[in-house]
Amino acid sequence: MTRLSNYSFDLPPEQIAQFPAPAREDSRLMVLRRRSRSVERRNFPEIASCFTSGDLLVINDTRVIPARLQGQKESGGKIEIFLVRRHPGEEEVWTCLTRCSKPARVGCRLLLGEIEGTVLAEEEPSYRVVRFRCAGDFRQALERTGHIPLPPYIRRTDEPLDRERYQTVFARQPGAVAAPTAGLHFTEALLDALRAAGVNILPLTLHVGLGTFLPVRVDDVRQHRMHAEVFDIPLETAAAVNRAKEQGRRVFALGTTVARTLEYAVAADGRVVAGGGTTDLFIYPGFEFRVIDALITNFHLPCSTLLMLVAAFAGRDFVLDAYRQAVQENFRFFSYGDCMLVL
């Protein structure tokens, strides 16, 4: 189960969703039941019937920032900047992925609309440390100037609709460069209905990084290294998870980001620890889950770390068989695609 080829499947390119469904809740839902090894097809709003009173749903309240900036170097050459990671304690100093015809060297000035950047250091190829400045508040200027960082498999430029639809309705904490896409299906009305039915809903934050798009380039997946991502688990959320586990109530993870964060933050005594930090936890088959009891997730890329996480939770053969069925039945894949619930 550690060979990369174990996680491959055939996916017609036309099933990669290029636009969101007309409304958030218009997606299809595939329900996988691990105990019975059964697969059900539903419409997404029917997910509410899969919850019972007392269940805990943990969501990721990260907010996607418009992380793509376009402009030119002081010399006149065009450049595109992708904000990857802010340096803590620094005044708008970021590690950035750069795309230009000739490399941007240390000291190079970048003219990006109302934002100006200066290259402070060169890292691995195409990565630069950049200090940004502008006349007013940087985050506000970024909102006006930047573009939504759509995933590379969405082969179009961002549009005004992406400002809303590539963002969950509960996004609160700015810092992600990719959306926690399982949450894109939920509406305020559906969340309110779950609360009314006795489901507890609490947040954590994991700022999804560029690493979520990076392919696995090693044949033995155990040699793959995840990029670290910043997370924070509020005290109230950790306490609610721990109470649910003690009382035998189910913990639903809304997305692989929530699953990774909770499983990283569990201590030796089985309790989730509140607080912040970074995690580079890589979950693949053989991993022992200690916190989550159910997983809501989208359909992922072949040979991706996200698919490996789902395979670790539900079983590789079961998951890949469900994926083959999804392909045959024309489910929509990836960020703007349909949804899966694993119970």
C-alpha positions in Angstrom: 0.0 0.0 0.0 3.0 2.3 0.0 3.6 2.4 -3.8 2.3 5.6 -5.5 0.8 3.5 -8.2 -1.6 2.0 -5.6 -3.5 5.3 -5.6 -4.0 5.8 -9.4 -7.4 5.7 -11.2 -8.6 6.8 -14.6 -10.4 10.2 -14.6 -11.7 11.8 -17.8 -10.7 15.5 -17.8 -14.2 16.6 -18.5 -15.2 15.4 -15.0 -13.0 18.0 -13.4 -15.4 20.7 -12.3 -14.4 24.1 -13.8 -17.2 26.1 -12.2 -19.2 25.6 -9.0 -22.8 24.2 -9.1 -25.5 26.9 -9.6 -26.1 26.9 -5.8 -23.9 25.6 -3.0 -26.2 22.7 -2.1 -26.8 21.6 -5.7 -24.0 19.0 -5.5 -24.4 15.3 -5.4 -23.4 13.2 -2.4 -21.9 9.7 -2.2 -22.2 8.0 1.2 -19.7 5.3 2.1 -20.5 3.1 5.1 -17.3 1.4 6.3 -18.9 -1.3 8.4 -21.3 -2.6 5.7 -19.0 -1.6 2.8 -22.0 -0.1 1.1 -22.3 2.9 -1.2 -25.3 5.2 -1.4 -26.1 8.1 -3.9 -27.9 11.1 -2.6 -28.3 14.8 -3.1 -26.1 16.9 -0.9 -28.9 18.4 1.3 -29.8 14.9 2.4 -26.5 14.8 4.4 -28.5 16.1 7.3 -30.3 12.7 7.7 -26.8 11.1 8.3 -26.4 13.1 11.5 -28.0 12.3 14.9 -28.5 14.5 17.9 -25.3 14.8 19.9 -23.0 14.5 16.9 -20.1 17.0 16.8 -19.2 18.6 13.4 -15.8 20.4 13.4 -15.4 22.9 10.6 -12.3 24.9 9.3 -13.0 28.6 9.5 -9.9 29.7 7.5 -10.5 32.3 4.8 -8.9 32.3 1.4 -6.9 35.4 0.7 -6.6 36.8 -2.9 -3.0 35.5 -3.0 -2.2 36.0 -6.7 -0.6 39.3 -7.7 0.3 40.4 -11.2 2.5 43.2 -12.3 6.1 43.8 -13.5 9.6 44.0 -12.3 11.2 47.4 -12.2 13.1 46.4 -15.3 9.8 46.0 -17.1 9.5 42.2 -17.3 6.1 40.7 -16.4 5.8 38.8 -13.1 3.2 36.9 -11.2 3.5 36.5 -7.5 1.7 33.8 -5.4 1.7 34.4 -1.7 2.6 31.2 0.1 3.4 31.9 3.7 3.6 35.0 5.9 6.7 35.2 8.1 5.4 35.6 11.7 6.5 38.8 13.5 7.5 40.4 10.2 5.8 43.4 8.6 4.2 41.8 5.5 7.2 39.6 4.6 6.1 36.6 2.7 7.6 33.5 1.0 6.2 33.7 -2.5 6.2 31.5 -5.6 7.2 33.6 -8.6 6.6 33.2 -12.3 8.5 35.3 -14.8 10.8 34.9 -17.8 14.0 35.8 -15.9 14.5 35.2 -12.2 13.8 38.0 -9.8 17.1 38.6 -7.9 17.6 40.0 -4.4 16.9 43.7 -4.3 14.5 43.6 -7.3 11.5 45.9 -7.0 8.1 44.5 -8.0 5.4 46.9 -9.1 2.0 45.2 -8.4 -0.6 47.8 -8.8 -1.0 49.7 -5.6 1.3 47.3 -3.9 5.1 47.3 -4.2 7.4 44.5 -3.3 11.2 44.0 -2.7 12.9 40.7 -3.1 14.8 40.0 0.2 16.1 36.5 -0.5 16.1 33.6 -2.9 15.0 30.2 -1.7 14.5 27.1 -3.8 13.9 27.6 -7.5 11.0 30.0 -8.2 10.5 30.9 -4.5 11.4 34.3 -3.1 11.1 36.1 0.2 9.4 39.4 -0.5 8.6 42.5 1.6 5.4 44.2 0.5 4.5 47.9 1.1 1.6 50.0 0.1 0.1 53.4 1.0 -2.6 52.0 3.3 -3.5 48.7 4.9 -1.9 45.8 3.1 -4.7 43.4 3.6 -7.2 45.8 2.2 -5.0 46.6 -0.8 -4.6 42.8 -1.4 -8.4 42.4 -1.4 -8.6 45.1 -4.1 -5.6 44.1 -6.2 -5.1 40.3 -5.7 -6.8 37.4 -7.6 -8.4 34.4 -6.0 -5.9 31.5 -6.2 -7.9 28.9 -8.1 -6.3 25.4 -8.2 -4.2 24.6 -11.2 -6.7 22.0 -12.5 -9.3 24.8 -12.9 -8.1 26.0 -16.3 -9.5 29.5 -16.4 -8.8 32.8 -14.8 -10.7 33.8 -11.7 -14.0 35.5 -12.1 -16.1 37.7 -9.7 -18.2 34.6 -8.7 -15.1 33.0 -7.3 -14.8 35.7 -4.6 -17.9 34.2 -3.0 -18.0 30.6 -4.1 -14.3 29.7 -3.5 -15.0 30.6 0.1 -17.1 28.8 2.8 -20.0 30.6 4.4 -18.2 30.3 7.7 -14.8 31.6 6.6 -13.5 34.0 9.3 -9.7 33.8 9.7 -7.7 35.1 6.7 -4.6 33.2 5.7 -5.4 30.3 3.4 -4.2 30.1 -0.3 -6.7 27.3 -1.0 -10.2 26.6 0.2 -11.2 23.8 2.5 -13.4 22.6 -0.3 -15.6 20.1 1.5 -17.1 23.1 3.3 -18.1 24.8 0.1 -21.3 22.8 -0.1 -22.8 24.0 3.2 -25.2 26.9 3.4 -26.2 28.9 6.5 -29.7 27.3 6.3 -28.3 23.8 6.3 -26.0 24.6 9.3 -28.9 26.1 11.2 -31.0 22.9 10.5 -28.2 20.7 11.8 -28.0 22.9 15.0 -31.7 22.6 15.4 -31.5 18.8 15.2 -29.0 18.8 18.1 -25.7 18.7 16.1 -22.9 20.7 17.8 -20.8 22.8 15.3 -17.5 24.2 16.4 -14.5 25.6 14.5 -10.8 25.2 14.2 -8.4 27.0 11.8 -5.9 25.5 9.5 -4.6 27.8 6.8 -4.4 25.6 3.7 -1.1 26.0 2.0 0.2 25.6 -1.6 1.4 22.1 -0.6 -2.1 20.8 -1.0 -1.6 21.1 -4.8 1.9 19.7 -5.0 2.2 16.2 -6.5 3.8 13.3 -4.8 7.1 12.7 -6.7 8.4 9.6 -5.0 7.3 6.1 -5.7 7.4 5.1 -2.0 4.8 7.4 -0.5 6.5 7.0 2.9 9.3 9.3 1.6 6.9 12.2 0.8 7.1 15.2 3.0 4.2 17.5 3.5 4.6 21.3 3.7 3.9 22.7 7.2 0.6 24.6 7.7 -0.4 26.9 10.5 -3.3 25.8 12.7 -5.2 26.9 15.8 -7.7 24.8 17.9 -9.8 27.0 20.3 -10.2 25.8 23.8 -13.9 25.4 23.4 -13.5 23.1 20.4 -10.9 20.9 22.0 -13.1 20.5 25.1 -16.1 19.7 22.9 -14.2 17.0 21.0 -12.9 15.5 24.2 -16.4 15.4 25.8 -17.8 13.8 22.7 -15.1 11.0 22.7 -15.6 10.4 26.4 -19.4 10.1 25.9 -19.2 7.9 22.8 -20.7 10.6 20.5 -19.4 10.9 16.9 -17.0 13.5 15.7 -17.4 14.5 12.1 -14.5 16.2 10.4 -15.6 18.6 7.7 -12.7 18.1 5.3 -9.2 16.6 5.3 -7.8 19.7 6.8 -9.9 19.2 10.0 -9.0 15.5 10.0 -5.3 16.2 9.8 -5.5 19.0 12.5 -7.4 16.9 15.0 -5.3 13.8 14.5 -2.1 15.8 14.8 -3.3 17.6 18.0 -4.3 14.4 20.0 -2.0 13.7 22.9 -0.8 10.3 24.2 -3.8 10.1 26.6 -6.2 10.4 23.6 -7.3 14.0 24.3 -7.1 16.8 21.8 -5.0 19.7 23.0 -6.1 23.3 22.4 -3.7 25.8 20.9 -1.8 26.7 17.8 1.3 25.7 15.9 2.2 24.0 12.6 1.5 20.6 11.3 3.1 18.6 8.5 1.2 15.3 9.4 0.9 13.0 6.4 -1.8 10.4 6.7 -1.8 7.3 4.5 -3.0 3.7 4.9 -1.7 2.2 8.1 -2.4 5.4 10.1 -4.4 4.8 13.3 -7.2 7.4 13.6 -7.8 8.4 17.2 -10.3 11.2 17.0 -12.6 11.4 14.0 -15.5 9.0 13.4 -16.8 10.4 10.1 -15.3 12.4 7.2 -16.9 14.8 4.8 -14.7 15.4 1.7 -14.7 16.0 -2.0 -13.3 13.7 -4.7 -9.6 14.1 -5.0 -6.8 13.8 -7.6 -5.3 10.4 -8.5 -2.1 9.7 -6.5 -2.7 12.7 -4.2 -2.1 12.9 -0.4 -5.7 13.8 0.0 -6.9 10.6 -1.6 -4.4 8.7 0.6 -5.9 10.2 3.7 -9.4 9.1 2.6 -8.0 5.6 1.8 -6.4 5.4 5.2 -9.8 6.2 6.8 -12.1 4.0 4.7 -9.7 1.4 3.1 -7.9 1.8 -0.2 -9.9 -0.9 -2.1 -13.2 0.4 -0.9 -12.4 4.0 -1.7 -11.0 3.3 -5.2 -14.0 1.1 -6.0 -16.3 4.0 -5.0 -14.2 6.4 -7.1 -14.6 4.1 -10.1 -18.3 4.2 -9.6 -18.2 8.0 -9.3 -16.4 8.2 -12.6 -18.9 5.9 -14.3 -21.8 7.9 -12.9 -20.4 11.2 -14.0 -19.8 12.7 -10.5 -17.9 16.0 -10.6 -14.4 16.0 -9.2 -12.1 18.3 -7.1 -12.6 21.7 -5.6 -15.9 22.7 -7.3 -17.1 19.1 -7.6 -19.4 16.7 -5.7 -19.1 15.4 -2.1 -18.4 12.2 -0.3 -19.4 11.3 3.3 -17.5 8.4 4.9 -19.2 6.9 8.0 
